[in-house]
Amino acid sequence: MALHLIKLCVGVSEVDQLTAWGRRERGKGSPPVVHTRMTPKRVGELLEGGSLYWVIKGVVQCRQRIIAIDTIDEGAQRSRCEITLDDEVVRVAPQRRGAFQGWRYYEGKDVTPDLASWEAGEAPPELAEALRELGAW
């Protein structure tokens, strides 16, 4: 089972804002890159098909595949980590998640599943979340 990361998407209130950020980065000629202070120790496992799951407004709502993880200024007092992500933002079944700092490992057995393509007739995210909270979905 793949290993993933989960992180709060600060300053974003909906998935479309995250998608727009990715488009702006591509317009600059680079893929989306997330900056964090700590580099994961399990980089090899994350690069074997792992994704970064985004918590938006207290709910896991989408994910992006992790392409690369690089430590900048390794060993220096102000070292940091850059996580390069795939452009595609994949919506996932909504799942409540409490606040936390930084990122956390997200084991394959715990992840929320991807939603099927958003075609007419499928539940909007708000409805899907409400149904999950009630235990009806």
N, C-alpha and C positions, 0 to 999 in steps of 0.2 A: 504494500500500500504506500502511496506517495505521501511525502511530508510536505506540509504547506505552512504558510504564515498567515496570521490574522492581524489587522491593524485598523485603528480608528482613522476615518477619512475626515480630518478636521477641516472645517470651513466649507464643507459640501453638504447640501441638504437633499440632493437627489442624484440618481445615477447619471442622468444626462449632463450634469455639471462635470462629473469625473470624465465622461466621454469627451466633452468639449476641451478639457485640459489636455487630454491625450492628442487631440487634433492640433492644438496650439503647439505642443512639443514637436509633433511631426512636421508642422509648418516651419519650425526652426531647423529642421534637418536632423532631429534626434528622436529616438524612442522615448517614451515616458520613463523617467528615473525618479525613484523615491529615495530621499536622503534620511538616514537614521544614524544614531550615535553608535549603536552597538552592532557588530557584525555577527550573524548567526554562526555558531560553531558547527552546525550540521549542514554546511553549504552543499556538500556532495549529494545528500539526500534531497535537498530542495531543488537542485538542478536536474533531478531525474523525473521531471514532470510536475513539479510543485507549482502552486499558484499563490498569489497574495489575495486573501479574502478581505474585502472592505466592509467595515462597520460604518454605516451611514445612519445618523439619527438613532443610535442604539439598536440597529438591526443589521445583521449580515445580509447584504443585498446583491453583491456581485463579486467577481473575481477577475484577476488578470494573471496569465501565465508568467512565471519568473523566467527570464532569459539569462541573466547574469547577476552575480553578486560580487562586488569589488570593494576592498578596503582601501581608503584613501589615507595617505600619511600613516601607514601602519607603524605602530611603536611610538608615534609621537603623542604628546599629551592631548592634542585636539584631533585625533584620528576619527574618521567617520566611515559610514558604509553607504554605498550606492547600490540600490536594487533596480536593475533594468527590467522593465516589464514589456510584455507583448502589447500591441496596440488594441487588440480585441478585448472588449469588456463583456464578460459573460454574466448574465443575470442568474442568480441562484434563488432557491426557495427561501423566503424570508425566515430569519431566526433571530430572536431577541438575544442581545449580548450586552452585559454590563460594561461599564467604563473600565479602562485599564490604561496604563502608560506604555508607550513604545509599541513593540510587536510581541506576539506570542507564537509559539509553535502550534500548529493546528493539525492534529493527526488525521489521517485519511478516514478512519472509522468515525470521526466526529463531525466531518464537514457536512454542510447542507448541500443537497443535490442541485445540479443545474436544472433550470427550468427549460422546458421545451421552447421552441421558437415562439415568439410572441405574436401569434396569429389571432385573427378575430375569434371571439368566443372564449378565449382564455381569461382567467381571473386577473384583474389588475393587482399590482403589488399590495395595495392597502387591504384589499379584500382577502388575498391569500394570507397575509399576516394575521388578520382578524380570525380567519378560519383555523389557522395553526394554533393561535392562542386558546381557542375554544376546544381544540383537540378534534376538530371535524375534518382536518385535511392532513 
